[in-house]
Amino acid sequence: MTDHRYCVILAGGIGTRFWPLSREYKPKQFLRVWNQEKSFIRYTFERMARTIPVENIYVATLFQYKGMVQEHLPELPEENIILEPYGRNTAPSVAYTATLLHAKDPDAVIVVAPADHNISDNAMFDKNIIQALDIAAEQDILLTLGIVPTRPDTNFGYVQVTGGRDAYASGALVKAKTFTEKPDTELAKVFLDSGEFLWNSGIFFWKASVVLEEMRRCCPELANLWDGYESAPDKEAFVQRAYSDSTRISIDYALMEKSDKVWVLPAKFVWSDIGSWSTLYEDASDQQDNGNAISLEGKHIIKNVSHSIITGSDSGKLTVVCNLDNFMVIDTDKILLVCPRDDRRLQEILSELALPEFSEFK
């Protein structure tokens, strides 16, 4: 009997907000961070393989990362690595993978999962995944998992739901009203206090046919690029042309904010999108003294340091940090970063990397 359930793991990003640990030659999804035993992509694959047959799991990534995908996921069939010629954010990835899987199986039901999430409570996660896949198979909707927010985090997207807190507290399916991607701190506080908003997990469920139809309605300039893929004699040339003509846009902006078919399933597992140092700090700092998040393999002396991130992987190095508050100290093989723990400051630094003399450090 054919299993129509598929998973697409999105693993094409460079993870600039996690620089300098995440860099172009080895982006975040292939890293082990903060004492993890496995890489992000390995954890994601194993998580999804509990409910989806391995032969139905696909990874969408850039051409240059194919070897790393094979290294981290040796049991994944080579033909299940979907190679993107350029990084165009998530909307082109969804259009490509949905088109490919619909051509393979017109009844395909897909879960789209980013490769860089941190999730605990495996039993509850598996239950929510199975529940969401069943709903997506039965109804012509776009479904996302919503996480009850615990803090006014500006690194996550938010989805407002009909009925607010009373509706999602029951765990039943709720209709989405609005999407807001990464609000500022004040707006995030308003969202949290209102009780009407959930974190948008970025884990989506839909029939391949349904998401393609909605993309034709909501973002036709992107969807139309894939017309004729199934009958194209040179699929590689077709993909190259489609990506060349695609704009860089997320699936949230291109589709989820525009569609009236979006529903939310409140999820009960503990979730975090480790998209930046700020997010990692929020996850790790409550476990250590003085609000710090420290992960060092070598000997270290830390004095009068608070609310800071300190990490390094050289076990033969002595690390000494004194008298810092709200700072980041990130030590890698080629780069030492010392700056305030502020995503905006990091973005200012990243803009400097565009200069030719810093190209090797991108």
C-alpha positions as CSV (number, residue, x, y, z in Angstrom):
1,M,0.0,0.0,0.0
2,T,1.4,3.4,-1.0
3,D,2.2,5.8,1.8
4,H,1.3,9.3,0.7
5,R,2.9,11.0,3.6
6,Y,6.1,12.9,2.8
7,C,8.5,15.2,4.7
8,V,10.6,18.0,3.2
9,I,13.4,19.2,5.4
10,L,14.5,22.7,4.5
11,A,18.3,22.9,4.9
12,G,19.5,25.5,2.4
13,G,20.0,28.5,4.6
14,I,23.4,29.9,5.6
15,G,22.4,31.0,9.1
16,T,24.0,34.4,9.1
17,R,22.4,35.4,12.4
18,F,24.5,32.6,14.0
19,W,27.8,33.9,12.7
20,P,30.7,33.3,13.3
21,L,29.9,29.7,14.2
22,S,27.7,29.4,11.2
23,R,29.4,30.3,8.0
24,E,29.0,29.8,4.2
25,Y,31.3,26.8,4.1
26,K,29.5,25.0,7.0
27,P,26.1,26.6,7.9
28,K,24.2,26.1,11.1
29,Q,22.1,23.0,10.1
30,F,25.3,20.9,9.9
31,L,26.7,22.1,13.3
32,R,26.6,20.6,16.8
33,V,26.1,23.5,19.2
34,W,25.9,23.8,22.9
35,N,27.0,20.3,23.8
36,Q,24.7,18.7,21.4
37,E,25.7,15.1,20.4
38,K,24.4,15.5,16.8
39,S,23.9,18.2,14.2
40,F,20.6,20.1,13.8
41,I,19.9,18.3,10.5
42,R,20.6,14.9,12.1
43,Y,18.2,15.6,14.9
44,T,15.5,16.8,12.5
45,F,15.9,13.8,10.3
46,E,15.7,11.3,13.2
47,R,12.7,13.2,14.6
48,M,10.8,13.0,11.3
49,A,11.8,9.4,10.5
50,R,9.8,8.3,13.5
51,T,6.5,9.0,11.7
52,I,7.5,9.3,8.0
53,P,9.2,6.4,6.0
54,V,12.8,7.2,5.2
55,E,12.2,6.8,1.5
56,N,9.6,9.6,1.7
57,I,11.9,12.1,3.4
58,Y,13.5,14.7,1.2
59,V,16.1,17.4,2.0
60,A,16.1,20.7,0.1
61,T,19.5,22.3,0.1
62,L,22.0,24.2,-2.0
63,F,24.2,22.4,-4.5
64,Q,27.3,23.0,-2.5
65,Y,25.9,21.3,0.6
66,K,25.0,18.0,-1.0
67,G,28.1,16.3,0.3
68,M,27.4,17.5,3.9
69,V,23.8,16.2,3.7
70,Q,25.2,12.8,2.6
71,E,27.7,12.9,5.4
72,H,25.1,13.7,8.1
73,L,22.3,11.5,6.6
74,P,24.0,8.5,5.0
75,E,20.8,6.4,4.9
76,L,19.0,9.1,2.9
77,P,18.6,8.0,-0.8
78,E,20.7,10.3,-3.0
79,E,17.7,11.0,-5.2
80,N,15.9,12.4,-2.1
81,I,18.3,15.4,-1.9
82,I,16.6,18.2,-3.8
83,L,19.3,20.6,-4.9
84,E,18.6,24.3,-5.3
85,P,21.0,26.4,-7.5
86,Y,20.5,29.6,-5.4
87,G,19.3,30.6,-2.0
88,R,15.9,32.2,-2.5
89,N,14.4,31.7,1.0
90,T,11.6,29.3,1.7
91,A,8.8,30.1,-0.8
92,P,10.7,29.0,-3.9
93,S,11.8,25.9,-2.0
94,V,8.2,25.1,-1.2
95,A,7.1,25.7,-4.8
96,Y,9.9,23.4,-6.1
97,T,9.5,20.6,-3.6
98,A,5.7,20.6,-3.9
99,T,5.9,20.5,-7.7
100,L,8.4,17.6,-7.6
101,L,6.4,15.6,-5.1
102,H,3.1,16.2,-6.9
103,A,4.6,15.0,-10.1
104,K,5.7,11.8,-8.2
105,D,2.5,11.3,-6.2
106,P,-0.6,13.5,-7.0
107,D,-2.0,12.5,-3.5
108,A,1.1,13.6,-1.6
109,V,0.6,15.1,1.8
110,I,3.7,17.0,3.0
111,V,5.1,18.2,6.3
112,V,7.7,20.9,5.7
113,A,10.2,21.1,8.6
114,P,13.1,23.5,9.0
115,A,16.4,21.8,9.8
116,D,17.4,24.0,12.8
117,H,14.7,23.5,15.4
118,N,15.2,22.4,19.0
119,I,12.3,20.2,20.2
120,S,11.8,18.1,23.3
121,D,9.0,15.8,24.4
122,N,9.3,13.3,21.5
123,A,6.0,11.5,22.2
124,M,4.0,14.7,22.1
125,F,5.8,15.9,19.0
126,D,5.1,12.6,17.2
127,K,1.4,12.8,18.3
128,N,1.1,16.3,16.9
129,I,2.8,15.4,13.6
130,I,0.5,12.4,13.0
131,Q,-2.6,14.5,14.0
132,A,-1.6,17.3,11.7
133,L,-0.8,15.0,8.7
134,D,-4.2,13.3,9.1
135,I,-6.0,16.7,9.1
136,A,-4.1,17.9,6.1
137,A,-5.0,14.6,4.3
138,E,-8.7,15.1,5.0
139,Q,-9.1,18.8,4.5
140,D,-8.0,21.2,1.7
141,I,-6.2,23.6,4.0
142,L,-2.7,25.0,4.9
143,L,-1.9,24.0,8.4
144,T,0.9,25.2,10.8
145,L,1.7,24.1,14.3
146,G,1.3,27.0,16.8
147,I,3.4,27.1,20.0
148,V,2.0,28.9,23.1
149,P,4.5,31.8,23.7
150,T,6.4,32.0,27.0
151,R,8.1,35.3,26.4
152,P,7.9,38.4,24.1
153,D,10.5,37.0,21.7
154,T,11.3,39.2,18.7
155,N,13.1,36.3,16.8
156,F,9.9,34.3,16.1
157,G,6.9,34.8,13.8
158,Y,3.5,35.1,15.4
159,V,0.1,34.0,14.2
160,Q,-3.1,35.4,15.6
161,V,-6.0,32.9,15.9
162,T,-9.7,33.3,16.0
163,G,-11.1,32.9,19.5
164,G,-7.8,33.7,21.2
165,R,-6.6,31.9,24.4
166,D,-9.9,30.1,25.1
167,A,-9.9,28.6,21.6
168,Y,-6.3,27.3,21.5
169,A,-6.3,26.2,25.1
170,S,-8.5,23.3,24.1
171,G,-6.0,22.0,21.7
172,A,-8.5,22.0,18.8
173,L,-7.9,23.3,15.3
174,V,-8.2,27.1,15.1
175,K,-8.5,29.5,12.2
176,A,-5.6,31.9,11.6
177,K,-6.4,35.6,11.4
178,T,-3.1,37.3,10.8
179,F,0.7,36.6,10.6
180,T,3.4,38.9,11.9
181,E,7.0,38.1,11.2
182,K,9.5,39.0,13.9
183,P,7.8,42.0,15.6
184,D,9.6,44.5,17.7
185,T,9.8,44.1,21.5
186,E,6.8,46.3,22.3
187,L,4.5,44.6,19.8
188,A,5.7,41.2,21.0
189,K,4.6,42.2,24.5
190,V,1.2,43.2,23.2
191,F,0.9,39.9,21.4
192,L,1.8,38.0,24.6
193,D,-0.6,39.9,26.8
194,S,-3.5,39.6,24.5
195,G,-3.6,35.9,24.5
196,E,-4.6,35.8,20.9
197,F,-1.2,34.9,19.4
198,L,0.9,31.8,19.1
199,W,4.4,31.4,17.9
200,N,4.4,30.2,14.3
201,S,6.6,27.1,14.4
202,G,7.3,27.1,10.7
203,I,6.3,23.5,10.5
204,F,3.7,23.3,7.8
205,F,1.3,20.6,6.5
206,W,-0.6,20.4,3.2
207,K,-1.5,18.4,0.2
208,A,1.0,19.1,-2.6
209,S,-2.0,19.9,-4.8
210,V,-3.5,22.3,-2.3
211,V,-0.4,24.4,-1.7
212,L,0.3,24.6,-5.4
213,E,-3.2,25.8,-6.0
214,E,-3.0,28.4,-3.3
215,M,0.4,29.6,-4.5
216,R,-1.2,30.2,-8.0
217,R,-3.9,32.3,-6.3
218,C,-1.7,34.2,-3.8
219,C,1.7,34.4,-5.4
220,P,1.2,33.6,-9.1
221,E,4.4,35.3,-10.2
222,L,6.3,32.5,-8.3
223,A,3.9,29.6,-8.9
224,N,3.8,30.2,-12.7
225,L,7.5,29.7,-12.9
226,W,6.9,26.0,-12.3
227,D,4.3,25.4,-15.0
228,G,5.6,22.8,-17.3
229,Y,8.1,21.2,-14.9
230,E,6.6,17.7,-15.2
231,S,6.9,17.6,-19.0
232,A,10.2,19.4,-19.2
233,P,12.9,17.3,-21.0
234,D,15.8,19.0,-19.1
235,K,14.7,19.3,-15.5
236,E,18.0,20.7,-14.3
237,A,17.8,23.5,-16.8
238,F,14.2,24.2,-15.9
239,V,15.1,24.5,-12.2
240,Q,18.0,26.7,-12.9
241,R,15.8,29.1,-14.9
242,A,13.0,29.0,-12.3
243,Y,15.4,29.9,-9.5
244,S,17.1,32.6,-11.6
245,D,13.7,34.3,-12.1
246,S,12.5,33.8,-8.5
247,T,12.5,36.6,-5.9
248,R,13.9,36.0,-2.5
249,I,10.9,35.6,-0.3
250,S,9.7,33.4,2.6
251,I,6.6,31.2,2.5
252,D,5.2,33.3,5.3
253,Y,5.2,36.5,3.3
254,A,4.4,34.9,-0.1
255,L,1.6,32.7,0.9
256,M,0.6,32.3,4.6
257,E,-0.1,36.0,5.1
258,K,-2.4,36.1,2.0
259,S,-4.3,32.8,2.1
260,D,-7.7,32.4,3.7
261,K,-7.1,28.7,4.0
262,V,-4.6,28.8,6.9
263,W,-5.4,27.0,10.1
264,V,-3.4,26.4,13.3
265,L,-3.0,23.3,15.4
266,P,-1.9,24.2,18.9
267,A,1.1,22.1,19.8
268,K,2.1,20.9,23.3
269,F,5.8,20.0,22.9
270,V,8.6,22.4,23.9
271,W,9.9,24.2,20.8
272,S,12.5,26.7,19.9
273,D,13.8,27.9,16.5
274,I,17.5,28.3,17.1
275,G,17.8,31.1,14.5
276,S,20.1,33.4,16.3
277,W,22.4,33.8,19.3
278,S,19.6,35.6,21.1
279,T,17.4,32.6,20.8
280,L,20.0,30.2,21.9
281,Y,20.7,32.5,24.9
282,E,17.1,32.4,25.9
283,D,17.1,28.6,25.9
284,A,20.4,28.2,27.7
285,S,20.8,31.0,30.1
286,D,18.2,29.9,32.7
287,Q,20.3,26.9,33.5
288,Q,23.4,28.8,34.6
289,D,24.5,31.3,37.2
290,N,24.2,35.1,36.7
291,G,22.0,34.6,33.6
292,N,25.0,33.4,31.5
293,A,25.0,30.9,28.8
294,I,28.5,29.3,28.8
295,S,29.8,26.4,26.8
296,L,33.6,25.9,26.8
297,E,35.6,22.7,26.2
298,G,38.8,24.0,27.7
299,K,39.7,25.4,31.1
300,H,38.3,28.8,31.9
301,I,38.1,31.6,34.4
302,I,34.9,33.6,34.4
303,K,34.6,36.4,36.9
304,N,32.0,39.1,37.3
305,V,30.2,38.1,34.1
306,S,26.4,38.3,33.7
307,H,23.8,37.9,31.0
308,S,26.4,36.9,28.5
309,I,27.1,34.1,26.0
310,I,30.6,32.6,26.0
311,T,31.5,29.6,23.8
312,G,34.6,28.0,22.4
313,S,35.7,24.6,21.1
314,D,39.5,24.6,21.6
315,S,40.0,22.2,24.5
316,G,43.7,23.2,24.8
317,K,43.0,26.9,25.3
318,L,42.5,28.7,28.6
319,T,39.6,31.2,28.3
320,V,39.5,34.1,30.7
321,V,36.6,36.6,30.7
322,C,36.1,39.2,33.4
323,N,33.7,42.1,34.0
324,L,31.2,41.8,31.2
325,D,27.5,42.2,31.1
326,N,25.2,41.5,28.1
327,F,28.1,40.5,25.9
328,M,28.9,37.7,23.4
329,V,32.3,36.0,23.3
330,I,32.3,33.5,20.4
331,D,35.7,31.8,19.7
332,T,36.0,29.7,16.6
333,D,39.0,28.4,14.6
334,K,39.4,31.6,12.5
335,I,37.3,34.2,14.2
336,L,37.0,35.7,17.7
337,L,33.8,37.8,18.2
338,V,33.4,40.0,21.2
339,C,30.5,42.4,21.1
340,P,27.3,43.3,22.9
341,R,24.6,40.6,23.0
342,D,22.5,42.4,20.5
343,D,21.3,41.1,17.1
344,R,21.4,44.6,15.6
345,R,25.0,45.0,16.4
346,L,25.8,41.6,14.9
347,Q,24.0,42.6,11.7
348,E,26.2,45.7,11.5
349,I,29.2,43.5,11.8
350,L,27.9,41.2,9.1
351,S,27.5,44.1,6.7
352,E,31.2,44.8,7.0
353,L,31.9,41.2,5.7
354,A,30.8,42.3,2.3
355,L,34.2,44.0,1.8
356,P,36.6,41.9,-0.3
357,E,39.2,41.7,2.4
358,F,36.8,39.8,4.7
359,S,35.4,37.3,2.1
360,E,37.1,34.3,3.6
361,F,35.4,34.9,7.0
362,K,31.8,35.0,5.6
